[in-house]
Amino acid sequence: KMNSAEIITVAIVGALYFGGNFSQARNMLKSHHYISNMLSESRLNRRMHEIDVSVWQSIFQTIVYAFQQQEKNFEYLVDSMPIEVCMNVRSYRCKLLSGKEFIGFCKAKKKFYYGFKLHMITASNGRPIEFIITPASTADVTALKIMEASLPFGSIVYSDKAYTNYAFEDYMAEFEQIRLI
């Protein structure tokens, strides 16, 4: 009933205007007759997950490019957060993931968890620039090295202690002309 463009529209409207609540976005778009053949909530969720990751990444990159064209920002923030799939004590029953690399420790919550870690670079005003999702045991500085953020020369990236690596900081300052503070 709905094509992929309509599915993506519901996802973007939900993320922008309803704090990630796709059910509210779905109801609003249906009640205002923007999308007439709206799928049920569960079918819409399944169709969102069927869309290839490369499509979502290209949409994200387009949005980031539009943000970068609006203003020239030279200050960025980098940090990570846990994405808990299940509690660590239930990890042996988890059928989605398997392996010790998915066991991580969140210092802010002072607990172990089983899942992933989201690493994100944002502009100082909070707009996302780059993100990567890794297994929970991946160190923050390792994920920063993997990221392919195209920050302008002379940028400053603010981070916490988890990103302290003096050799990498020297490399960024010398070759990329980016200060990691």
C-alpha positions as CSV (number, residue, x, y, z in Angstrom):
1,K,0.0,0.0,0.0
2,M,2.8,2.5,0.9
3,N,5.9,3.0,-1.1
4,S,9.4,3.4,0.4
5,A,9.3,7.2,0.1
6,E,6.2,7.3,2.3
7,I,7.7,5.0,4.9
8,I,10.8,7.2,5.0
9,T,8.7,10.3,5.3
10,V,6.9,8.9,8.4
11,A,10.3,8.1,10.0
12,I,11.7,11.5,9.3
13,V,8.5,13.3,10.6
14,G,8.5,11.1,13.7
15,A,12.2,11.9,14.4
16,L,11.9,15.6,13.7
17,Y,8.6,16.6,15.3
18,F,7.5,13.8,17.6
19,G,10.8,12.9,19.4
20,G,11.1,9.5,17.6
21,N,7.5,8.5,18.3
22,F,6.6,7.0,14.9
23,S,3.1,6.1,16.2
24,Q,2.2,9.8,16.7
25,A,3.7,10.7,13.4
26,R,1.7,7.9,11.7
27,N,-1.5,9.1,13.3
28,M,-0.9,12.8,12.4
29,L,0.0,12.0,8.8
30,K,-3.1,9.8,8.4
31,S,-5.6,12.1,10.2
32,H,-4.5,15.1,8.0
33,H,-4.7,13.0,4.9
34,Y,-1.1,13.5,3.9
35,I,-0.7,9.7,3.4
36,S,-4.0,8.1,2.7
37,N,-3.0,4.4,2.6
38,M,-1.3,4.3,6.0
39,L,-0.1,0.9,7.2
40,S,-0.8,-0.5,10.7
41,E,1.8,0.3,13.3
42,S,3.4,-3.1,13.3
43,R,3.5,-3.4,9.5
44,L,5.0,0.2,9.3
45,N,7.7,-0.8,11.8
46,R,8.6,-3.9,9.8
47,R,8.7,-1.9,6.5
48,M,11.0,0.7,8.1
49,H,13.4,-2.1,9.1
50,E,13.3,-3.6,5.6
51,I,14.8,-0.4,4.1
52,D,18.5,-0.9,3.4
53,V,21.0,0.7,5.8
54,S,22.7,2.4,2.9
55,V,19.5,4.4,2.1
56,W,19.3,5.6,5.7
57,Q,23.0,6.5,5.7
58,S,22.6,8.5,2.5
59,I,19.6,10.4,4.0
60,F,21.6,11.1,7.1
61,Q,24.5,12.4,5.0
62,T,22.2,14.6,3.0
63,I,20.7,16.1,6.2
64,V,24.2,16.7,7.6
65,Y,25.3,18.4,4.4
66,A,22.3,20.7,4.5
67,F,23.1,21.6,8.1
68,Q,26.8,22.3,7.2
69,Q,25.8,24.6,4.4
70,Q,23.5,26.6,6.6
71,E,26.3,27.7,9.0
72,K,30.0,27.3,9.2
73,N,30.7,25.8,12.6
74,F,34.2,24.9,13.8
75,E,33.4,23.5,17.2
76,Y,32.2,19.9,17.6
77,L,31.4,17.5,20.4
78,V,32.1,13.7,20.5
79,D,30.7,11.2,22.9
80,S,29.1,7.8,23.2
81,M,26.1,6.2,24.8
82,P,25.1,2.6,25.5
83,I,22.4,0.8,23.5
84,E,21.3,-1.9,25.8
85,V,19.8,-5.0,24.0
86,C,19.2,-6.8,27.3
87,M,20.5,-6.9,30.8
88,N,23.9,-8.5,31.2
89,V,22.5,-11.3,33.4
90,R,20.2,-12.3,30.5
91,S,22.8,-12.2,27.8
92,Y,23.2,-16.0,27.7
93,R,19.5,-16.2,26.4
94,C,19.9,-13.4,23.8
95,K,19.2,-14.8,20.3
96,L,20.0,-11.5,18.5
97,L,23.7,-11.2,19.5
98,S,26.3,-13.6,20.6
99,G,29.9,-13.0,21.8
100,K,31.8,-11.3,24.5
101,E,32.4,-8.2,22.3
102,F,28.8,-7.1,23.1
103,I,29.4,-6.9,26.8
104,G,30.2,-3.3,27.8
105,F,30.5,-1.2,30.9
106,C,28.7,2.2,31.3
107,K,30.6,4.3,33.8
108,A,27.8,6.8,34.2
109,K,25.3,4.1,35.2
110,K,28.0,2.0,36.9
111,K,26.8,-1.2,35.4
112,F,27.6,-3.8,32.7
113,Y,25.2,-4.1,29.8
114,Y,24.8,-6.3,26.7
115,G,24.4,-4.6,23.4
116,F,25.9,-1.8,21.3
117,K,27.5,1.6,21.7
118,L,26.5,4.7,19.7
119,H,29.4,7.1,19.0
120,M,28.3,10.5,17.7
121,I,29.9,13.7,16.6
122,T,27.7,16.7,16.8
123,A,28.1,20.4,16.1
124,S,28.2,22.7,19.2
125,N,24.5,23.5,18.6
126,G,23.6,19.8,18.8
127,R,23.1,19.0,15.1
128,P,24.4,15.5,14.2
129,I,27.5,15.3,12.0
130,E,28.6,11.7,12.1
131,F,27.8,8.5,14.0
132,I,28.8,4.9,14.2
133,I,27.4,1.9,16.0
134,T,29.9,-0.6,17.4
135,P,29.8,-3.6,19.8
136,A,29.6,-2.5,23.4
137,S,33.2,-3.4,24.2
138,T,34.7,-1.1,21.6
139,A,36.8,1.7,23.2
140,D,35.6,5.3,22.4
141,V,38.9,6.4,20.9
142,T,39.0,3.3,18.6
143,A,35.5,4.3,17.3
144,L,36.7,7.9,16.7
145,K,39.6,6.5,14.6
146,I,37.1,4.5,12.5
147,M,34.8,7.4,11.9
148,E,35.1,9.2,8.6
149,A,34.0,12.6,9.7
150,S,34.8,15.3,7.2
151,L,35.4,18.2,9.6
152,P,36.8,21.5,8.2
153,F,40.4,22.4,8.8
154,G,41.0,24.3,12.0
155,S,38.1,22.6,13.8
156,I,38.0,21.9,17.5
157,V,36.5,18.6,18.8
158,Y,35.6,18.5,22.5
159,S,35.6,15.1,24.2
160,D,35.8,13.4,27.6
161,K,38.6,11.3,29.1
162,A,37.6,8.2,27.1
163,Y,39.0,9.8,24.0
164,T,42.5,10.5,25.4
165,N,45.2,9.2,23.1
166,Y,48.1,11.6,22.8
167,A,49.5,9.9,19.6
168,F,46.1,10.2,17.9
169,E,45.7,13.8,19.1
170,D,49.1,14.7,17.6
171,Y,48.2,13.0,14.3
172,M,44.9,14.9,14.1
173,A,46.6,18.2,14.9
174,E,49.4,17.7,12.4
175,F,47.7,16.1,9.4
176,E,44.1,16.9,9.7
177,Q,44.6,20.3,11.5
178,I,41.9,19.4,14.0
179,R,42.4,19.9,17.7
180,L,41.0,17.2,19.9
181,I,40.4,18.7,23.4
